Amino acid sequence: MRIDDQNDTVDEPTETGEQDATVRTGDTSAPRGPQTMAELLAEEERAGALRPLRTGEVVEGTVSRINGDEVLVDLGGRSAGILSLREADEELHPGDTIMAYVERPEGPDGHALLSLRKARRERRWLRLREMERSGEVTEVPVVEANRGGVVVDVGLRGFVPLSQLSSVGAVDRPEDPNAPPQALTDLVGRHLNVKVLEVDPRRNRLILSEKAAAQEIRRRRKAKAAAELHEGEVLEGTVTQVAGFGLFVDVGVAEGLVHRSEVTWDKSVNPLAVHQVGDAVRVRVIGIDRERDRISLSIRQLAADPWSRVGTDVRLGQDYDATITKLMPFGAFARIAEGLEGLVHVSELSTEHVADPADVVHLGDHVKVRVVGIEPERRRLSLSIRQAGR
């Protein structure tokens, strides 16, 4: 091996004994191999460190010196920054790493002017944007009420419009049009579950919704329940809502629907009048739609099916005391036992011709009937007043 001190070159023999190409230190024309990921990241970090500071950006720095109220911050290769100790939430010490907002890239003394308070505010806005995207639900205190809704504290002041509140029902407007309704004033000091609807830092606008949060909570509860519950399970629940199509029942893990056809076996009563909000009920899980997170429940399936009595307690040709429950042009329906109703055809109402069933019987009348027909497959009973007692 030969070393040429003048040209600072090294000639190495190859395996074949030939001299390899000369490599010269400081020769920028020499070809470079592919960069590693670590080298690329290091270059990017160096480029960031050399880029001038911009107003409004949030930077990371290290506390290098504290002098009275003034904190000198090392910004890692850039010009140092200055901030006020009064903005700190906690005690600072040399060596602490902090995040600061750039108010001015260069102050009178050449140092950047920084703010901890504005950095915290900027991070809160970013956090709220993440919550808006993710649909996260958070609990917040109500700090103020006005005529249009309530103000809440999410680290920043946010607004929940009256239309997005589920904690209040109909609101009575006060005599003073500028005063907040009493129902909203009563919310001050309470905590609400809310979901972020709109985030606009430039306009300092933050809109939240309690209704959307409630819907999200219900959806998550239903999804969890749909994964945990099984058809056939018997649960204790509470009626939370009476709707036109059935009852909503809270069974603890979620809310399910008892369709009106699954409330009672008794067709002579209005199923929606059997229970009220707040009633404790026992229900059976009869269906789970995991794709739509829907749970179907039944109250009546926990009671004995009245038709199980047909053929034993209720037999063809037997007479029973009955109550008229409904009048139709073609006859009248009569209940002979709870959950068991049959039709008295107009031709079986009397030994004489009947043009209108109302001419012979009325709702609530107690009559004697005979079972003249049983159709188990269609769950139908045919009754006769004309033949009873013969």
Secondary structure, DSSP 8 states (H G I E B T S, - for coil): -EEETTTTEEE-B-TTS-B---EETT-TTS------HHHHHHHHHHHHHHS---TT-EEEEEEEEEETTEEEEE-SSS--EEEEGGG-SS---TT-EEEEEEEESS-TTS-EEEEHHHHHHHHHHHHHHHHHHHT-EEEEEEEEEETTEEEEESSSEEEEEGGG-SS--S----SSTTS--HHHHTTTT-EEEEEEEEEETTTTEEEEEHHHHHHHHHHHHHHHHHHH--TT-EEEEEEEEEETTEEEEE-SS-EEEEEGGGT-S-TTS-GGGS--TT-EEEEEEEEEETTTTEEEEESGGGS--GGGGBTTTB-TT-EEEEEEEEEETTEEEEEEETTEEEEEEGGGS-SS--S-GGGT--TT-EEEEEEEEEETTTTEEEEESSSTT-
